[in-house]
Amino acid sequence: MTQIFVNGKGATFGIPDDTVVVQNGGIWEFYGPGTPAKTVQGPTGPINYPAVRGPKLNLPTDLTPYAPTAAEQLAAAQQTQIETISAGCAATIVSGFTSSALGAAYTYPSKEGGENRDQTNLIGAYGNSLNPANASTWTTKFWCCDASGSWAFRAHTAAQIQQVFSDGAARKIACIEQNAALAAQVMAAADVASVQAIVWVAP
């Protein structure tokens, strides 16, 4: 964290959070980290050592704490909330999706990155299903979970894996559209409380 101060000309100064700030006769003074008060056990009982202030820092004497305007506070809150909502959107996209391509609801993985290539693998299976040279009995196995929580590589026909791909793409698009709609609401909000009340909700 950084403490923000401004001088008489409006220039900003970032003061490290461990700096001790003291107001002395209307002037703000700045001291480096000191030694906190402590008590140690001496030969005849506890010994109390008072806190020792650190060295005074050579900073301008006209610095005052920076107080952001209402508009600046709103803009900062909007940026933070949009980032938080976008993170929620991204987490939902990789949390899996449901498809009934096999005749019942199955959950399919959708992670992407590192060792997880679920989205890439689904794109590959979808592409393979479109090969005109495939036999009418062509199938591909894909990882999915049934209603009982059992994960397995289950056989999918071309039409079934294409439906899984379509359902996954629709879920991803819905999340992206939800993210954009919520971001628009955040930017239209008139105060910080209203901004913070807008949170990610999966579509």
ZAMARGU-4260 file (C-alpha; in steps of 0.2 Angstrom, whole numbers, plus 5000, padded with zeros to 4 digits):
<rodrens>
0) 5000/5000/5000 | 5005/5018/4997 | 5000/5034/5005 | 4996/5048/4992 | 5001/5066/4996
5) 5000/5081/4985 | 5010/5097/4986 | 5004/5115/4983 | 5006/5113/4964 | 4996/5097/4963
10) 5010/5085/4960 | 5007/5068/4969 | 5019/5059/4980 | 5018/5041/4984 | 5024/5038/5002
15) 5027/5020/5007 | 5015/5013/5019 | 5028/5009/5033 | 5032/5028/5034 | 5027/5036/5050
20) 5017/5052/5046 | 5015/5065/5059 | 5005/5082/5058 | 5015/5095/5067 | 5008/5113/5068
25) 4999/5111/5052 | 5014/5103/5043 | 5015/5085/5039 | 5032/5077/5044 | 5038/5060/5038
30) 5049/5048/5047 | 5056/5031/5041 | 5052/5015/5050 | 5057/5015/5068 | 5058/5002/5082
35) 5041/4997/5090 | 5039/4997/5109 | 5043/4981/5117 | 5045/4973/5134 | 5058/4960/5138
40) 5062/4950/5154 | 5076/4957/5163 | 5086/4950/5178 | 5074/4958/5191 | 5058/4959/5181
45) 5051/4966/5164 | 5060/4980/5155 | 5049/4991/5144 | 5057/4999/5129 | 5048/5014/5121
50) 5045/5015/5103 | 5059/5024/5094 | 5054/5035/5079 | 5064/5032/5063 | 5074/5046/5054
55) 5065/5061/5047 | 5064/5060/5029 | 5069/5075/5018 | 5052/5078/5009 | 5043/5095/5004
60) 5035/5104/5019 | 5019/5108/5009 | 5013/5090/5007 | 4995/5086/5012 | 4985/5070/5011
65) 4977/5067/4994 | 4958/5066/4995 | 4951/5059/4979 | 4936/5068/4971 | 4919/5059/4971
70) 4922/5056/4952 | 4939/5049/4955 | 4932/5037/4968 | 4918/5032/4956 | 4930/5028/4942
75) 4942/5018/4953 | 4927/5008/4960 | 4921/5005/4942 | 4938/4999/4936 | 4940/4987/4951
80) 4922/4980/4949 | 4924/4977/4931 | 4940/4967/4934 | 4931/4957/4948 | 4917/4953/4936
85) 4928/4948/4922 | 4938/4937/4934 | 4921/4929/4938 | 4917/4927/4920 | 4933/4919/4916
90) 4931/4907/4931 | 4914/4902/4925 | 4920/4898/4907 | 4933/4886/4913 | 4921/4878/4926
95) 4913/4866/4914 | 4896/4865/4905 | 4881/4854/4903 | 4876/4845/4887 | 4862/4833/4884
100) 4870/4826/4867 | 4870/4809/4874 | 4852/4809/4879 | 4854/4814/4897 | 4863/4829/4905
105) 4882/4826/4906 | 4895/4839/4912 | 4910/4842/4901 | 4926/4850/4906 | 4931/4867/4899
110) 4948/4871/4907 | 4961/4879/4896 | 4980/4882/4899 | 4994/4873/4907 | 4991/4854/4906
115) 4972/4857/4904 | 4967/4857/4885 | 4949/4854/4887 | 4943/4867/4875 | 4957/4863/4862
120) 4952/4844/4864 | 4934/4848/4860 | 4938/4859/4845 | 4949/4844/4839 | 4935/4831/4841
125) 4923/4843/4833 | 4935/4845/4818 | 4938/4827/4816 | 4919/4824/4816 | 4917/4834/4801
130) 4929/4823/4790 | 4919/4818/4775 | 4929/4802/4775 | 4922/4796/4791 | 4912/4780/4791
135) 4894/4781/4796 | 4898/4772/4812 | 4912/4784/4817 | 4913/4789/4835 | 4925/4798/4847
140) 4927/4796/4865 | 4927/4812/4876 | 4928/4815/4894 | 4912/4819/4903 | 4903/4816/4920
145) 4886/4808/4922 | 4873/4813/4935 | 4880/4802/4948 | 4897/4810/4947 | 4906/4797/4937
150) 4919/4804/4925 | 4923/4793/4910 | 4928/4793/4892 | 4912/4790/4883 | 4909/4787/4865
155) 4900/4801/4855 | 4894/4800/4837 | 4898/4814/4825 | 4881/4822/4828 | 4883/4820/4847
160) 4901/4828/4848 | 4895/4842/4837 | 4881/4845/4849 | 4893/4845/4863 | 4903/4858/4854
165) 4888/4869/4850 | 4882/4868/4869 | 4900/4873/4875 | 4901/4887/4863 | 4884/4894/4867
170) 4889/4893/4886 | 4905/4903/4883 | 4896/4916/4872 | 4882/4918/4885 | 4896/4921/4898
175) 4905/4934/4887 | 4888/4943/4884 | 4884/4943/4903 | 4901/4950/4906 | 4898/4964/4894
180) 4881/4968/4900 | 4887/4969/4918 | 4901/4980/4913 | 4889/4992/4905 | 4879/4992/4921
185) 4894/4996/4931 | 4899/5011/4920 | 4881/5017/4921 | 4881/5017/4940 | 4880/5034/4948
190) 4889/5030/4964 | 4901/5018/4972 | 4888/5009/4982 | 4878/5005/4966 | 4894/5000/4957
195) 4899/4987/4971 | 4881/4980/4971 | 4884/4974/4953 | 4892/4957/4954 | 4895/4942/4943
200) 4881/4930/4941 | 4883/4915/4929 | 4870/4915/4915
</rodrens>
